[in-house]
Amino acid sequence: MISRMGRSAWDTERRTTVWVDDGVEGLPPGMAGGRYRCRACGERLILKGARPSAKVQPHFAHRSNDGCSRPEQEALLDAADEVVIQLREQIRALPGVTHCVTASPGEDPEHPSGLPPAVLAQCGTTTVVIEAPSALPGPEAIRRRIRAVRDEHAGAAHVWFLKRDLAQFQQLAPHPVWLRGQKALHEQVAPNERQKAINEAGGHVYWLDGKAVLVPYGIRRFQHPVQPGQDWTNWKWRSDPRDDWRISKPRPAPDADTWGLVPVAFVSLTRTRGAFRPADAYQVMGDLYAAQERRITWRNEHAREVYAARATPPAEPEAEVEPQQPVAASDGEAAELRTPPEPEPEPESLPATGAAEHPAGATPPAGTGTSAGIVPPPRPAGPPPPVPAPSAPVPAPRLWQRLVRLARRR
């Protein structure tokens, strides 16, 4: 009694997964000598409906009445197959793709990896093996798959399309970048052990988000060392200017702290003729690297400029000379140091009345306004000479001139 119809089985002769939806032409019906195996439990399957006269649709079935002993695992495999089939049809529709099939490199039904079949596509001269697992297996199973791809398809690019879910997308705060003078925000993720295993083994980890592909680059944070002749303090920045980061591309470096993501269109993967590569994302990474070199150079040069500006003392303003007290000197020296007094006015002429009442040679009587015993001068015969105008005061010599004179005298 057949308990359940199955859409896929492991073909031990071709060593790959076969789907009845792809057609059963060329496949022998029935048990076929135990050729078909269940991918979940490993039990032998029967291919039903393969003959032209069959009244049922082609399907694989277990022989036991209870069906698969691992129904939950079988359901997960069917769901993963749907993702692979849809991805295969998308890739087939891309321009430049000439051949597209499914394959399971290195798969062993006795020791299944848990990975669904991969899509093997030919794009010009480029062969690409594309994985689309619903969940990543352990690191060892991943490495075994990558080794098998290298052995069976030498030179092929191995791309892993992951889902944007909590299991495969550990999102962090956006990463700010500057591109062509404009600020942008790139999504940032923390890679887990399985994703690092793919990257370190030479595979490419991408995230498929609808019609967009998220291509990662590495972010390694560091602090600029303080070199001789540099000053990194008090730059009036919100953060320490020594805190910086470097990009690693086209794949993140093993020592990257986090991964930044560049979004590109899915159809752009085959835009470059004869290749399957995210050329648009690589261009953005090149711009980020060029901006990084300019940023690092500018910060180091600015640190040297700050150091030079602070090492040069500012020019001191000219000090004003305070007036000093004159140095004690002899009477002659002090006379030169002192400011000459204002010239005294000339004495006024005596009134003519005194001279008229007392002629020359006569003794004036007491009480005439003259002191006793003092004879007034004779009256001049002619008019008095003109009184000269008072001369302007001589300016006092400057202090330094006085000091020079004193030094010469000594």
C-alpha positions as CSV (number, residue, x, y, z in Angstrom):
1,M,0.0,0.0,0.0
2,I,1.3,3.4,-1.0
3,S,0.9,5.9,1.8
4,R,2.2,9.1,0.3
5,M,3.1,10.5,-3.1
6,G,6.5,12.2,-3.4
7,R,7.8,14.7,-5.9
8,S,11.6,14.0,-5.6
9,A,14.0,11.2,-4.9
10,W,17.7,10.6,-4.8
11,D,19.0,9.0,-8.0
12,T,21.9,6.7,-7.0
13,E,23.0,6.2,-10.6
14,R,23.2,9.9,-11.5
15,R,24.1,10.9,-8.0
16,T,21.7,13.8,-8.0
17,T,18.1,14.7,-7.0
18,V,15.4,14.1,-9.5
19,W,12.0,15.9,-9.6
20,V,9.0,14.4,-11.3
21,D,8.0,18.0,-12.2
22,D,11.0,18.1,-14.5
23,G,9.7,15.0,-16.4
24,V,10.5,11.3,-16.0
25,E,11.5,10.7,-19.6
26,G,14.5,8.3,-19.6
27,L,13.9,7.1,-16.0
28,P,13.0,3.4,-15.5
29,P,9.7,2.9,-13.7
30,G,9.1,0.8,-10.6
31,M,11.9,-0.2,-8.2
32,A,14.6,0.0,-11.0
33,G,16.9,-2.2,-8.9
34,G,16.7,0.0,-5.9
35,R,17.9,3.1,-7.9
36,Y,15.6,5.6,-6.1
37,R,16.1,6.5,-2.5
38,C,14.2,8.7,-0.1
39,R,16.2,11.8,0.7
40,A,14.8,12.0,4.3
41,C,15.0,8.4,5.5
42,G,17.1,6.6,2.9
43,E,14.5,3.9,2.1
44,R,14.1,2.6,-1.4
45,L,11.3,4.2,-3.4
46,I,9.1,3.2,-6.3
47,L,8.5,5.4,-9.4
48,K,4.8,5.3,-10.2
49,G,3.0,6.7,-13.2
50,A,6.1,6.7,-15.5
51,R,4.6,4.4,-18.1
52,P,2.5,6.0,-20.9
53,S,-0.5,3.9,-20.0
54,A,-0.4,4.9,-16.3
55,K,-3.6,6.4,-14.9
56,V,-1.9,8.4,-12.2
57,Q,0.5,11.3,-12.3
58,P,4.2,10.4,-11.9
59,H,5.4,10.3,-8.3
60,F,7.7,8.5,-5.9
61,A,6.3,6.4,-3.1
62,H,7.4,4.4,-0.1
63,R,6.6,0.7,0.0
64,S,5.6,0.7,3.7
65,N,2.1,1.5,4.8
66,D,3.4,4.1,7.3
67,G,5.2,6.1,4.6
68,C,8.5,7.9,5.5
69,S,9.8,7.4,8.9
70,R,10.9,11.0,9.0
71,P,7.9,13.0,7.7
72,E,9.0,16.3,9.2
73,Q,12.4,16.1,7.5
74,E,10.7,15.1,4.3
75,A,8.4,18.2,4.5
76,L,11.4,20.5,5.1
77,L,13.2,19.0,2.0
78,D,10.1,19.6,-0.1
79,A,9.9,23.3,1.0
80,A,13.6,23.7,0.3
81,D,13.1,22.2,-3.2
82,E,10.5,24.8,-4.0
83,V,13.1,27.6,-3.3
84,V,15.7,25.9,-5.5
85,I,13.2,25.3,-8.4
86,Q,12.0,28.9,-8.3
87,L,15.6,30.2,-8.2
88,R,16.5,27.9,-11.1
89,E,13.7,29.4,-13.2
90,Q,14.8,32.9,-12.4
91,I,18.4,32.2,-13.4
92,R,17.3,30.5,-16.6
93,A,15.5,33.8,-17.5
94,L,18.6,35.9,-17.1
95,P,20.2,37.2,-20.3
96,G,23.4,35.4,-21.1
97,V,22.6,32.1,-19.4
98,T,22.9,29.3,-21.9
99,H,22.5,26.2,-19.7
100,C,20.9,25.7,-16.2
101,V,20.3,22.4,-14.4
102,T,20.3,21.1,-10.8
103,A,23.1,19.1,-9.2
104,S,24.2,17.8,-5.9
105,P,28.0,17.7,-5.9
106,G,29.5,15.4,-3.3
107,E,26.2,14.3,-1.9
108,D,26.0,10.9,-0.2
109,P,22.6,9.4,0.6
110,E,24.1,7.3,3.4
111,H,25.5,10.6,5.0
112,P,23.3,13.4,3.7
113,S,24.5,17.0,4.1
114,G,21.1,18.4,4.6
115,L,21.6,20.7,1.6
116,P,19.1,20.9,-1.2
117,P,20.4,20.5,-4.8
118,A,22.4,23.4,-6.3
119,V,21.7,25.2,-9.5
120,L,24.5,24.7,-12.1
121,A,24.4,27.5,-14.6
122,Q,26.6,28.4,-17.6
123,C,27.0,32.1,-18.4
124,G,29.3,32.6,-21.4
125,T,32.6,31.1,-20.4
126,T,31.7,31.2,-16.7
127,T,30.4,28.3,-14.7
128,V,28.6,29.1,-11.5
129,V,27.2,26.8,-8.8
130,I,24.4,28.5,-6.9
131,E,23.2,27.2,-3.5
132,A,19.9,28.3,-1.9
133,P,19.6,26.5,1.4
134,S,16.7,27.2,3.7
135,A,19.1,26.6,6.6
136,L,22.9,26.1,6.6
137,P,24.3,22.8,7.9
138,G,27.3,22.5,10.1
139,P,30.7,24.0,8.9
140,E,32.1,20.5,8.1
141,A,29.2,19.7,5.7
142,I,29.7,23.1,4.1
143,R,33.4,22.5,3.5
144,R,32.7,19.0,2.1
145,R,30.2,20.6,-0.4
146,I,32.7,23.3,-1.4
147,R,35.5,20.6,-2.0
148,A,33.2,18.6,-4.1
149,V,32.3,21.6,-6.3
150,R,36.0,22.2,-6.9
151,D,36.6,18.6,-7.8
152,E,33.6,18.3,-10.1
153,H,33.5,21.8,-11.6
154,A,37.0,23.2,-11.5
155,G,37.1,27.0,-11.8
156,A,33.4,27.4,-11.1
157,A,32.3,30.3,-8.9
158,H,30.4,29.0,-5.9
159,V,27.6,31.3,-4.7
160,W,25.4,30.9,-1.7
161,F,22.1,32.8,-1.7
162,L,20.8,33.0,1.9
163,K,17.4,34.1,3.1
164,R,16.9,37.3,5.0
165,D,15.6,35.8,8.2
166,L,16.7,35.7,11.9
167,A,18.6,32.5,11.4
168,Q,20.8,33.7,8.5
169,F,20.6,37.5,8.9
170,Q,21.9,38.9,12.2
171,Q,21.3,42.6,11.5
172,L,23.3,45.3,13.3
173,A,23.0,49.1,13.2
174,P,23.4,50.7,9.7
175,H,27.0,51.5,8.7
176,P,27.4,55.1,7.4
177,V,29.6,55.6,4.3
178,W,30.4,58.5,2.0
179,L,30.1,57.8,-1.8
180,R,31.0,60.6,-4.2
181,G,30.5,63.3,-1.6
182,Q,27.2,62.0,-0.4
183,K,26.4,60.1,2.8
184,A,24.7,56.7,2.6
185,L,23.7,54.0,5.0
186,H,24.6,50.4,4.3
187,E,23.0,47.5,6.1
188,Q,25.4,45.7,8.4
189,V,25.4,42.1,9.7
190,A,27.4,40.0,12.1
191,P,28.5,36.8,10.3
192,N,28.0,33.5,12.1
193,E,30.3,30.5,12.1
194,R,28.7,28.9,9.0
195,Q,28.8,32.0,6.9
196,K,32.5,32.5,7.8
197,A,33.2,28.9,6.8
198,I,31.7,29.5,3.3
199,N,33.7,32.8,3.0
200,E,37.0,31.3,4.2
201,A,36.6,28.3,1.9
202,G,36.4,30.5,-1.2
203,G,32.6,30.7,-1.5
204,H,30.6,33.9,-2.1
205,V,27.9,34.6,0.5
206,Y,25.0,36.8,-0.8
207,W,21.5,37.5,0.6
208,L,18.5,37.3,-1.7
209,D,15.9,39.9,-0.8
210,G,13.1,39.9,-3.4
211,K,14.6,41.3,-6.6
212,A,17.7,42.7,-4.8
213,V,20.9,40.9,-3.9
214,L,22.9,42.0,-0.9
215,V,26.6,41.6,-1.5
216,P,28.9,41.8,1.6
217,Y,32.3,43.5,2.1
218,G,34.4,43.3,5.2
219,I,34.6,46.0,7.9
220,R,37.6,46.0,10.2
221,R,37.7,48.7,12.8
222,F,41.0,50.1,14.1
223,Q,42.6,53.1,15.8
224,H,45.2,55.2,14.1
225,P,48.5,55.0,16.0
226,V,49.9,58.3,17.3
227,Q,53.0,58.9,15.3
228,P,55.8,61.4,16.2
229,G,54.7,64.9,15.2
230,Q,51.0,64.2,15.4
231,D,48.3,65.5,17.8
232,W,44.9,63.7,17.7
233,T,43.3,65.6,20.7
234,N,40.6,68.2,20.9
235,W,39.4,68.0,17.3
236,K,35.9,69.0,18.4
237,W,34.4,65.8,17.0
238,R,31.6,63.7,18.5
239,S,33.9,60.7,18.5
240,D,37.6,60.0,18.7
241,P,39.1,60.9,15.3
242,R,41.5,58.0,15.7
243,D,38.6,55.5,15.4
244,D,38.4,54.4,11.8
245,W,37.7,51.3,9.6
246,R,39.1,49.6,6.5
247,I,37.2,47.7,3.8
248,S,38.1,44.2,2.6
249,K,36.8,43.2,-0.9
250,P,35.5,41.6,-3.0
251,R,34.9,39.1,-0.2
252,P,35.2,40.0,3.5
253,A,38.6,39.2,5.0
254,P,38.7,36.5,7.7
255,D,39.6,39.1,10.4
256,A,36.6,41.4,9.5
257,D,34.6,42.5,12.5
258,T,31.3,42.9,10.6
259,W,30.0,42.8,7.1
260,G,28.6,45.7,5.2
261,L,26.1,45.0,2.4
262,V,25.8,46.6,-1.0
263,P,22.3,46.2,-2.6
264,V,22.2,45.5,-6.4
265,A,19.5,44.3,-8.7
266,F,19.3,40.6,-9.3
267,V,19.2,41.0,-13.0
268,S,22.6,42.9,-12.9
269,L,24.4,39.7,-12.0
270,T,24.8,38.8,-15.7
271,R,25.2,42.4,-17.0
272,T,28.9,41.7,-17.6
273,R,29.2,39.6,-20.7
274,G,30.6,36.2,-20.2
275,A,30.5,36.3,-16.4
276,F,28.2,35.9,-13.4
277,R,29.3,38.5,-10.9
278,P,27.9,41.5,-9.0
279,A,29.8,44.1,-11.0
280,D,27.7,47.0,-9.7
281,A,28.5,46.0,-6.1
282,Y,32.2,45.7,-6.9
283,Q,32.2,49.3,-8.3
284,V,30.7,50.6,-5.1
285,M,33.3,48.7,-3.1
286,G,36.0,50.3,-5.2
287,D,34.6,53.8,-4.5
288,L,34.6,53.0,-0.8
289,Y,38.2,51.9,-0.9
290,A,39.2,55.1,-2.7
291,A,37.3,57.2,-0.2
292,Q,39.0,55.3,2.6
293,E,42.5,56.1,1.4
294,R,41.6,59.8,1.1
295,R,40.1,59.8,4.6
296,I,43.0,58.1,6.2
297,T,45.5,60.4,4.5
298,W,43.6,63.5,5.5
299,R,43.3,62.5,9.1
300,N,47.1,61.8,9.4
301,E,47.9,65.1,7.7
302,H,45.5,67.0,9.9
303,A,47.0,65.4,13.1
304,R,50.4,66.7,11.9
305,E,49.0,70.2,11.2
306,V,47.4,70.3,14.7
307,Y,50.7,69.3,16.3
308,A,52.7,72.0,14.3
309,A,50.2,74.7,15.2
310,R,50.4,73.9,18.9
311,A,54.2,73.5,19.0
312,T,54.7,77.0,17.6
313,P,54.3,79.6,20.4
314,P,52.2,82.6,19.5
315,A,54.0,85.9,18.8
316,E,54.2,88.1,21.9
317,P,52.9,91.7,21.7
318,E,55.4,94.5,22.1
319,A,55.6,95.5,25.8
320,E,54.9,99.2,26.6
321,V,57.7,101.0,28.3
322,E,56.6,102.2,31.7
323,P,57.8,105.6,32.8
324,Q,60.8,105.3,35.2
325,Q,61.8,107.5,38.0
326,P,64.9,109.7,37.3
327,V,68.1,108.3,38.6
328,A,69.7,110.3,41.5
329,A,72.5,112.4,40.1
330,S,74.7,115.3,41.0
331,D,73.5,118.9,40.9
332,G,74.7,119.4,37.3
333,E,73.3,116.1,36.1
334,A,70.0,116.7,37.9
335,A,69.7,120.0,36.2
336,E,69.7,118.3,32.8
337,L,67.3,115.6,33.9
338,R,64.8,118.1,35.4
339,T,62.2,119.6,33.1
340,P,63.1,123.3,32.6
341,P,60.7,125.6,34.3
342,E,58.5,128.0,32.4
343,P,60.4,131.3,31.6
344,E,59.6,134.1,34.0
345,P,57.9,137.2,32.5
346,E,59.9,140.3,32.1
347,P,59.5,142.9,34.9
348,E,57.1,145.7,34.2
349,S,58.4,149.3,33.8
350,L,58.1,151.5,36.9
351,P,55.5,154.3,36.8
352,A,56.8,157.7,35.6
353,T,55.3,159.6,38.6
354,G,58.0,158.6,40.9
355,A,60.7,159.8,38.6
356,A,59.0,163.2,38.1
357,E,58.5,164.0,41.7
358,H,62.1,163.1,42.7
359,P,64.7,164.2,40.2
360,A,67.9,162.3,39.7
361,G,70.3,162.4,42.6
362,A,67.6,163.5,45.1
363,T,66.8,161.4,48.1
364,P,63.1,160.5,48.2
365,P,61.4,161.2,51.4
366,A,60.1,158.6,53.7
367,G,56.7,157.2,52.9
368,T,57.0,157.8,49.2
369,G,56.6,154.1,48.4
370,T,60.3,153.2,48.2
371,S,62.4,151.4,50.7
372,A,64.7,153.5,52.8
373,G,68.2,153.8,51.5
374,I,67.3,152.5,48.0
375,V,67.9,154.9,45.2
376,P,65.6,154.4,42.2
377,P,67.3,154.0,38.9
378,P,67.6,157.1,36.7
379,R,64.9,157.7,34.2
380,P,65.9,156.7,30.7
381,A,66.3,159.5,28.3
382,G,64.4,157.7,25.5
383,P,61.5,155.3,25.2
384,P,62.0,151.8,26.7
385,P,63.2,149.1,24.4
386,P,60.6,146.6,23.2
387,V,60.1,143.6,25.3
388,P,61.0,140.4,23.5
389,A,58.3,137.8,23.2
390,P,58.6,134.8,25.5
391,S,60.3,131.9,23.9
392,A,58.5,128.5,23.6
393,P,59.3,126.0,26.3
394,V,62.1,123.5,25.4
395,P,60.7,120.0,25.4
396,A,62.2,117.7,27.9
397,P,64.6,115.2,26.4
398,R,63.3,111.6,26.3
399,L,64.3,109.1,28.9
400,W,66.6,107.1,26.7
401,Q,68.4,110.2,25.5
402,R,69.0,111.3,29.1
403,L,70.4,107.9,29.9
404,V,72.8,108.0,26.9
405,R,74.0,111.4,28.1
406,L,74.6,110.1,31.6
407,A,76.5,107.1,30.2
408,R,78.8,109.3,28.1
409,R,79.6,111.6,31.1
410,R,80.6,108.6,33.2
